[in-house]
Amino acid sequence: MSRQETSDAHLLSLRAVCKAFGPVAALDQVSLQVAKGEILCLLGPSGCGKSTLLRMIGGVERADDGAMELGGRPIFGPHLFVEPEDRNIGFMFQDYALFPHLTVAENVAFGLRGIGRAAKAARTAEVLDVAGVAPLADRYPHMLSGGEQQRVALARALAPRPALLLMDEPFSNLDQGLRDTVRAETLRLLRSLGTTAIIVTHDPQEALAISDRLVLLRNGRVVADDRPRQLYQYPPDLYAARFLGPGNELAASVEAGSVDTPLGRFAAPDLTEGDAVTVFFRPTALHLLPAGDGSGAVVIDSVFRGEVERLTLRLAGSSELLRIEVPPGSPPPIGAAVGLGLDPGAVRIFARDRHAKF
């Protein structure tokens, strides 16, 4: 593919980017592309390399190897390093990094360089208005709530009209109720402006909710890269399945191209005869049936979680425990015998991976 074809298809392109800190490989052959206007989430546990990757893209740290292009223009490669201020990339830090001695308006105007005073004032006023913080223009950061500080930091990052916006855990400092509100407002703003953004998060529910595309990292490597719904429903391996949300697991082995479980027999055509496997399915794939129907189980625990009731069940004649979520109201009591049905289309079968824990 030519460079022109690459730039037409992707705003950002990374090829085999590597970074080591001493003997530790923080990033190992990372390649990915980001389309113009796309919101991409980098997801993974602490230490997986997601924040390091963000800093490499922004030029805050220098990669050891690989290549990067932004809008078809090389910004990193052999014998090439474009300084952060020359990349046209905005960076919003986890702690917002607002200057305490500057007003909101002065903070937003800080990154506007190379334009006249009138143009700077007009652009500042425009961004303050779009971000919904114009009434706060004359206040100082210590006078703002956490949500207001977040919006001001976003306005400051957007003021220079960056080609790409990088956001490192932008909602982690907010309490849950405020986080949901500010996150929704931020997404509306980014989408209304057509802003291309890469957002780092360790929260799988957040990544699933906000991203157009989700990249899962593990030990400095990309292990999954797809649309969030696709990854959640069809995870490529047990690590991704576990990381993206709760699931039930049954141990089995492949016999004649299938696996037998207490909940039924499932095809496993791509696995080797005799392979030890894990049969994985989400709690929502299970449904309750009257006692005597389906697979027998006994309710051993019930936890009210607001929108759902989470039941823990023990399969009849087995020590296997399963979780199922049902509407709140009148769940079967602890000790009740029930039947279980399982949606076969929601079952994923993975070769056993003793390293799948995160």
N, C-alpha and C positions, 0 to 999 in steps of 0.2 A: 504494500500500500504506500502511495506517495505521501509526502509531508502535507500537501494540499488536501488530499483526501482525508488524512487523519485529522487536520484542523477543522474540516467541515463537519466531521462526525462527532468530535469531542472538543470541549473547551480545554480540559486538562488531561494530559496523558502521562502516566508514569510507567517506566520500563525497568524492571529488575533493580529497584532501589534497595540499597543495603546500608546499614549503619550498625556499628559495634561500639560498645563501651568496654574497653579491655577485652576480656575473653567472652563477654556476653554479646550475642547477636540480638540487638534490639529490633532490627528489621532485616528480613532475609528474603531477597529476591521479590520484592513487592511490586506488582504490576497492576494498574487499574486505570480506568478512564472515567471521566465525569462529563456528561453532556451539558450543553448550555441550558440554564434554567432549572437544572436538576438539584434536588436536595438529597444528598447522600449522607448516610450515617456510618461512621466507623464505630463498631461495637466490639466489646471484648472485656475480659477481666483486667484488673490492675496489673500493670507490667507486661501487657501483651504487645505494646508498641504503638498504640493508636495515637497518643499525644505526641510521641516522637515523630510519627509520620506527619502529623499536622505541622509540626515545627519545621520539618524538612521541606514541605511544600511552601510554607511561608518564608523560608530562607532564614528563619531564626537560628537554626542549626544546619550545618552542612552535612549532606549525606557522604558516605564513603565511596559509593559506586552507583551506577545506574544512570538514567536520563529522565528529564522532565521537560515537558512542553506546555505552554499556556497560550491558547489561541494560535497554535501552530508555531509559536516562537520559543526556541530553546531557552530555558531558564537554569538548567543544570545539566552537566554532562562532563565528559573528559575535558579537562582544561577549561571548563566554563562554570562560572558561578555568578548569577545575577543577584545583586544585593536586594534585600527585602524591600527597600523603598522604591526600587525600580521594577518591581514585579506586578504592580497594580493589583495587589491582594490585600484584602482587609482582614484583620485579626481581632476577634473578640475573646478576651481572656476570661477564665473561670471566675476570678475575683473582680472583674470589670475594669480594674486599673484606672479608675477615674482620677484626675488630678485634683486633690482636695482643695488647693488654693485657687482653682478656676471655677467660674460659674458653669452652669449647664451649657449655656450658649458658647462660652469660651472653650469648654471641653469638646463640643461638637465641631467647632471651627478649627481646632488645633491642627488637624491633619490636612487642612485645605491650604496647600502651598502653590505658589506660582500663578495665583490669580489675584486680581485687584481687590481692594477693600470692599467695594460695592458688590462685586460678584460673590465674594466670600460671605458677606452679610445676607445676601439673597439666598444663597445655597444653604446656609445655616438655618435661616427661617423656614425654608422649604422642608428640610429634613426634620426639624423639630415638629413641624405641623404634621407631616406624614407619620412620624413615630408617635404622635399623640402626647408629646411632652412640651409643647409650646408654652403652656401656662407656667412651666417650671424654669423657664429660661434664665431667670436671675437668681435662682437658688444655688446653693453649694451642695456637693455630694452628701455631706453629713446631715443635710436637712431632708434627704430623700428616703423613702422606703426602699426595701430590697427590690420590689418590682419596678419602681421608678428608676432606680440605678441601672437595672438591667436594660430598660428601654433607652436610657440615655447612652449607655455603652453601645447598644445596637445602632442608634442614630449616629454616633461618632464614627463607627466602623463603616457605615453606609455613605457618609457624607462625601468622600472622594469618588463615589461611583466605582467601586472596585469591580474588576472582572470576576473575581471570586471572593467569597467571604468564608473565613475559617472560624469556627466557634468551638471552643474547648469546654465541654460540660457547662453550657450557658445557663442551665436551669437548676443546677445542683445546690445552689445556695438559698433557694426559695423553699418555703414549706409547701406541703403537698397541695393544698387548696389554691394557693397563689401560683404555684408552679404550673398547674393545668391551665389557668387563665392566661398567664403571661406567655406560655408556650403556644397556645392557640393564637394569641394576638401576634406573636412573632412570625408564625407560619403564614398568617394572612398577609402580613406586611411583605415578607420575602416573596411570596407568590404574586402579590399585586405588582411588585416591582420587577418580577422576572429574574430575581437574584439567584445566581448559582451559589450553593453553599455546601460545605462539608462540616458536619456536626459530630463531634466526639461525644459518646456517652457510654456508660457501663450498664445502663438500665435497658434490658431487652424490651420491656413494655413501651418505653419511650421511643426506642428506635423503630419498633413496629408501627407506632402511631404517627410518626412525623416524617418518615423517609419515603422518597420515591424509590430509592435503592439502598440496600443494606449490605455492608461489607463486614464480615465477621473475621476478627484476627485471633490467632492463637500462637503464642511464642514467636511473634514477629512475622508470621506468615498469614497470607490470606487463605482462609479455609472455606469460605462461602461468600458468594457475591451474586445477589439476585434481588428481585422485587420482594418486599417484606412478606406479603401474603404467600408467595410461592415458597419462600424459605421456611415459613412457619408450618405450612401444610405438607411440604415435601422436602424436609431437611436432607442434606447430602450425606450426613453421617450422624452417629450417636452423640458426638460432642455438640454439634449444632442443634440437634433435637433437644438435648437437655438444657443448653444455654438459653434457648429462645422461649422456654416456658415449661410449666409442669407437665409431666407425663407419667404413664404407667409402663412398667417393663416386666416382661416375662422371659425367663430363660428357656431356650429350646434348642433343637438341633435339626439340621436339614435331612429329610428322608424322602427319597423319590421326588425331589423337587418341591417339597412342601414342608411346613412345620406344623406340628400338632401342639395345641395349647388347651387349657381348660375352657377357653372361650371359642374354640373352633379351630379348623384347619385352614392354613393360609398358604398360597403359592409363594415359592421362593426360587423362581427359575434362574436367577443370576448368581446363585450361591452354590458352593461346592458340596457335594454329598458328604454328610457327616460333619459339616461345619457347625461349631457352636455359635449361636446367634442370640441377639436380643430382639424381642418383639416389642415394638414401641407404639404407643397410641396416647393421644391426649385424653384428659378426663371427660371432655365434651363428646368424645367418640362413644362413650358408654351411655346406655339408657336403662332405666329400671323397668322390670317386668314383674307381673304377679309371681309369687312364690310357686315353684313348680314349672315355670316356663324358662326357656333359655338356660343359662348356666347358673347353678345355685350359689348363693353367697349369704353372709350374715353381716349385718351392720354392727361395727364395733366402736365407731366414734362418729360424732356429728359436730361440726363447727359452723356457727352462723357468721357469714362474711358480708352481710349487708345485701348485696345484689343476688348472692347465691348461698346455698347451704352446701358445704363440702362434707361429703360422707366418706369414711374409710370402711372398706368392706374386706372380709376374708372369704376367699373362694372356698366353696365346700370341698372337704377332703384334701385341703392344701394349706400350706402356711403362707401362700402368696397374699399380699395386701394390695388393694387397688383403691384409687381415689376417683370419685365421681362428683360432679357438681349438678345440683338440682335447684329449681326455683325455691325461694324461701317460703315458708308457710307451714306445711304439714309433712315434713320428711318422715320416713319410717323410723320408729324408735330404735334405740340401741338394743341389740339382741334380736331384732326382727329378721326373719328369713325373707329373702327377696330373690327374684330372678334378674339376670343381667343379659343384655344384648349388646353387641359390638358392631359398629359400622365397619365392614371389611375394607371399604375404600379409604378409611383413615388409618389403617395399619401400615407401619413401616418396619421392615426387617433389616437389621444391620449385623454384619459380622461382629463378633464379640471384640471389644476394644478395651483392654485394661487401662489404657491411657486416656479414656474419654472424659474422665472427671476434670473439672476446671477449678 
